[in-house]
Amino acid sequence: MQDGTSKQDWANWRGPSYNGSTDASDLPVKFSPTTGLKWTAPMPGPTAATPIVLGSSVYITSADIDKQLLLAYCLDRKTGKVKWQDAMGSGYQPGGQGNKVRLDERSHYAAPSPVADSKRVVFFFGNGDLAAFTHSGKKLWQRNLQKDYGDFAFQWTFSSSPQLWKDKLYIQILQRNQPVGPRGKGVPESFLLALNPSTGAELWRSARPSEASNESRESYGTPIPHTVKGKTQLLISGGDVVTGHDPETGKELWRWGTWNEGHREQWWRLVPSPVAGEGVVLVCAPKRAPVYATRLETATPAWKSEERSNVTSDVPTPCFGQGKFYVLSDVKKSLSCIEAKSGAVVWSVPTPGRQMCWGSPTLADGKLYVIDLNGVVFVFEAATGKLLAENPMDTEGADIRSSIAVAYNNLFIRTRDKLYCVGR
């Protein structure tokens, strides 16, 4: 956990253990936009970010498409009232493309999730705007990483979330080594960046090389801290490999790969982040390819899922809990429970409805919470995969990409233009 946070908080996009799970209890199964709610907060537009909860506050981003604003919000956790907000978007347009809030019509810049510790909350947007605030809303600093390090060379909208660990703020930039249209200059370098979270100043920048080609060099994931035998590593996946890094220096400690033999596939960008548990780290190869587990102590292969099985994910990041990985497949429309040590499939069930799920699954209170693109929240029993409920929280075409956060025994669900707090 980040400094000054508790197990009840959800202070980074994958929660207190960085794996999409929490020890929360007494969570609801059935709810709707009018029933089972603690509160509803209107939002001016969409986001793909996960709500972040720390103490008495909820932090979330939003893109106001009509007013061309990128917004940072702090809400009261108990009431949903806005404590403060900041229109922190600078208007920077990487490569001179798109507009102030989006590169293209497929997405928008309000995609990375905020991250918080006891001293600050950090907001980041896909155009490079990065800022830290006190919990009372005072801006500590702001900068734009694409201005400072060159426009990022990605095919689609950049969306890696920032990560806090101890006294450092981390951001990974795993990009192509050649420009994408007007974005990127010369031979862009992939790197892991550490900043001073109090000032925004660079502490170090560590190159993260790759032999992948073209789009396969790109990763939209987030660095994940994980402790092995008392030593914490930052786990990073992308560029056809998974690597472990020293959080103090950024030095690469080990790497394993590749799931892309001979780096033949040139269009295998990676969206999911890694997730660790039971001594292995799980990485999802893209586009219906298997998932791969690597032993953290030896950086050797542990197991992989079978070819053409349901155990695959192109977009959602799996979650981990009680010795098992839970893999949500957008491309196979399935949810699978896997023994982390062996890779054995415990159960695999279809996800209902016509829409895919791009948000990542959340494990809490013996249940799995999954939201599809239309905003329908499916609740599954974690032990068996039994479908317990279908809860529509938005309407057709909502394009919901946020994951569900759980904090203080409540669910926090971001839809197209609302943030819901759901609880008993």
N, C-alpha and C positions, 0 to 999 in steps of 0.2 A: 504493500500500500504506500501511497505518497505520504510525506511527512504531515502529521497532524490530522490524518483522516482515520475513520473507523470502518469496521466491517459493515456498518449500516449505511455508509455513504456509497455513492456510485460516482467516483471523482475522475474517472477517465472512461473512454468509450467502451471498454470491456469490463469495467467494474472493479471491485476491491481486490480481486485476485488475478486480474488481467486475463481472465479466461471465460468471461460471459456468465459466471455463476455467482450466487450469493447465498448466505445462510438465512435469508428472510423467511418468515413463516406467516401463516394465516392469510395467505393471498387469495383473492377472489378467482372464481372460475368463470362465472357468467356476468356480463356487464354490457352496457351500450352507451351511446352518446347522451342518454337521458337517465340511465339507471346505474347504481353502484358507484357513483362518482363522489370524490371529495370536492373537486372543483374543476372548472373548465376555463382556460385562458385563451382568448383570441390572439392569433398571430397574423401579421400582415402578409405573409406569403410562405413559401415552402422552405424546407431544409432537408438535407440528407443526414444531418448530424444527430447524434444521440443526445438526449437530455443528460446533463451532468448535475449531480446532487451532492452538496456538501453542507452538512449542518442544517441551518434554517433556510438555505437558498437553493434554487434551481437555476442552472445556466443553460442557455440555448441560443442558437443563431437563427437568423431568418434572412431571406432575400425578399425585398419588396420590389417585385418586378416592375410595377407601374411607376413607382417613384425612383427606381434605379438606386436603391440603397442596400448596403450590406450592414446588418444590424446585430449587435450583441445585447442580450437580455439577461437580467437577473430578476427572478420571481421569488416571492415568499413561498416556501415549501408547504406551509399549512393552509394558505388562502389562495394562492395563485395570483395575487396582486403583484403588479410590476413594482419592484423596488427601485430599479434604475435601468436605463438603456443607453446605448451609444451607437450612433450612426458612424461606425469606424471605417467604413469602406472609403478608400482613397480615390476610387475611380480609375485605378490603374488597369490598363487593358494590355495584357501580354501580347506582343507582336502587333499591337494596334488592331487586334481582331475583336469581334463581338461587341459587347457594350460593358457598362460598369458592373453588371451583376452576372453575366454569363458569357462563355466563349461561343456557345452554339445553343440550339434549341433543345438539345438532348438533356442538358443538365444546367446547373448554375453554380456559383462559387461558394454558396453556403453548404458545403459538403463535409469538411473536417469537423470533428467534434471538439468542443472545448476541453480543457483539462485544468484541474484545480488542486491546490494543497492548502495548508493552513494560512499561508501568507498572501496568496494571489489566485486569480483565475486568468487563464490565457485563452484567447480566441484567435483562430486562424481561418483564413479564407483561401479558396483555390487560386485567386489572382496574386497571392503572395502577401496580402495584408496580415500582419501579425501584431498583436497588442496584449499587454498585461494590465490588469486592473486590481486594485485592492477589493476586498469583499464589500466595501461600502460604495464602490463605483469610481474611485479616483484612478485616472489613467496613469500608470507608472511609466510606460514607454510604448512606442509604436514604430514599426519599420515595415518595409516591404521586401521580402526575400527575393522576389523575381527581379526587382530593381537592383538589389545589392549583389546577386550572384548570377545574373543573366536569366533571361526568360527560359523557363523549363521546357525541355523538348519531350512533350507527351502528345500522343494522338488525341486524347480526350481531356476533360477537365481534371486538373490535379486535385487530389482529395485525401492525401495522407494526413492523419491527425497528429498533433503534437503530443509529446509524452513528457511527464515530469518524473524524475527519480532523484531523491536526495536533493542536491543543490544544483541540478542541471536540468535544462530544457532541451529535449531532443526532437529533431525533425529529420526524416530520411528523404533524400531526393534520389530515387533510382530511376534514371531517365535514359533516353536514347543517346548514342554518341554521335549523332548527327542532327541538324536542325529539322524541325517539323514545320514546313512552310516558313513563315517569318519568325517562328519561335525557336530560340537557341542559336548560338553562334559558334562557328569553328567546330571543335570536337567537345561537346558538353560532357562533363564528368559526373558520374554518380558518386554520391557521398553521404555520410552521416554527419550531421551538424549538431554541435552542442553550444548552447547559449547560456549566459548568466540570466536566470529568470527575473532577477531584481532590476537589471539594466537593459537587457536585450543584446548585450555585447557578445561577440563571438568568443568562446573559450577554446574551441578547436574545431577543425574540419578534417574528417578522415575519409580518404578515398575508399570507395567500395567497388572494385573492378569486377568485370564480368566478361565472359566469352560469348554471351548471347548476342543475337542479331536483331536489329530493327526493333519492332514493338515488344519482343520478348525481353528486352532490357528494362521495360517499364514495370513499376510496382506502385499500386495505390494503397498498399498496406501501411501499417503503423508499427514502429519498434515496440517490442514487448519485453519488459523486464521479467526475468525468471531466475530464481536462486537455486543453485545446485551445490550441495555440500557446503553451504554457508557462503558461497561466492555467487554474486549476481552477475548475470550476463544480459545484454540486450540482444534479442533474437530478431533477425531481419530476413525476410524471404523476398525473392525477386531476382531477375536476371538469370533464371534457370538454376539458382542455388539457394540454400538456406545457410546463414552464417550466425556465429555468436561473437559478440564484441564486448570488450572491457568498457564498462560505463564511465570509468575515470578518464580514459584516453581515446576511446574509439577504436583501439587496436583490434584487428580481427584475430580471434582466438582459434577459430576452427571454421571449416565449411564443409558442407556435403552437397553433392549434386553430380549428376543432374537427372531430373525427370524428363528432360528433353535431349534424348540421345543424339550426340554429335551436334547439338544445337541446330537441328535441321528445321524445326518449326520456328519461323521468324515472327509469328503474330500471336505469341502466347504471353501477352501481358498478364500480370498477376494482380488480382483484386483482393482476395482474402489475406488477412494477417495470419502469422503463425499462432498456434496455441500449444501450451505445454502442460504435461501432467504425467505422473508415474514414470519419470525419468526419460520421457521421449518428447520430442517436439513434432507436431503434425503440420504439414504443409499441403495445401490443395493445389495440385497442378490444374491448369485451366481447361475449359472447353471439353468436358466429359472425360478428361483423363483421371487416373486414380489419385487418391491421397497417399502421402508418404510419411512414415514415421521414422525419425532418426534418433538414435540413442545420444543423449546429451553428454554423457561422460566420455564416450569414445568417438563421437561423430561418425558412427557407422549405421548402416540401414538396419532398422528393426523389423519393419513389415510395410507392405503396401496393399491397398484394396485391389480387388480383382478388376481386370479390364471389363469395361462396359457394365459395371455394376451400378447400383443406386448410390454407392458410397463415393460421391464426387461432388465438387462444388465449384462453380465458376465465379460467383460473387460473394455469397455469405461466408463469414468466418465461423468455423465450428466453435462450440463451447465444450467445457470440460467440467466434470464433477463426479465424485464418488467412484473414481477409477475408470471412468468411461468418457469417451468423446461422443458428442452428438453432432452429426454432420447433416446440415440442411442443404439439399440439392435444389438449386433453382432450375437447372437444366433437365433433371429427371423428375422434378416435382415430388420429392420424397424427403423423409426424415429418418435417419438411421442412428442406432445406438451401437457403439463399437467398444470392445474391451481395449483399453489403452495399451496394455502390455503385449497383447497377442495379435490384435487386429481382428479378432473374431467378431462377427456380426451377431449381436444379441437380438435385435429386432430391426425391421425396416418397414415403414408404412408410407402410403401416399399422402401428400398434402392435398386437401380438398380444393375445389373451385377451379376456375380456368386460369387464374393469374399466377405468375411466378412470385417467389419471395426473394427480395434482394436485401432486406434487413437481416441481421444475424440473429440466431436463436438465443434466448435467455433462459437459464436454468435456475429455478428457485422453488422452494417449498415442495419438492418432489414433482414439479411440473415444468414443462417446457412451453414458453410463450414465443409464438412465431407470428409475424405480420406480413401479409402479402401486399402487392402493389396497389390493390384497391382499398387497403386499410382494414381488411378482415383479420382479427386476431384469433388464431387457432391456439387452443390450450390442449396439450397432450400430457398424459401420465408418463413420467420419466421412466418408470420401472418397466412398463409394458408397451408404450407407444399408443395406447388407447386414446382416441380423440374424445376429449371431455366437453368441449364447447367450441362454437364458432360465433365470434362477436364482431359484427360489422361496425367499424368506427368511422368509416368514410364511405364514399360512393365510387361508382365506376369511373375509371380514369384518374383517380387521385394521385397515382404515381408515388406511393409511399416507400421511401427507402431508408428511413430511420429505424434503428433498432430500439427495443424496449428496455428501459432502465428500471431497476428495482431498488428502492431505498426506503428505509424506515417502514417496512411492511406495506408499501404502496407501489403500484405500477405507474410509470410515467410514459405516456404514449403520445408521440408527436404525429399529427396527421397533416393534411395539406395546409390548413389555416387555423389549427387549434393545438393546444397542449392539454392533455387530460391527466389528472391525478385520479387513479382508480384504487379504491381500498374498501375494506369492510368498515 
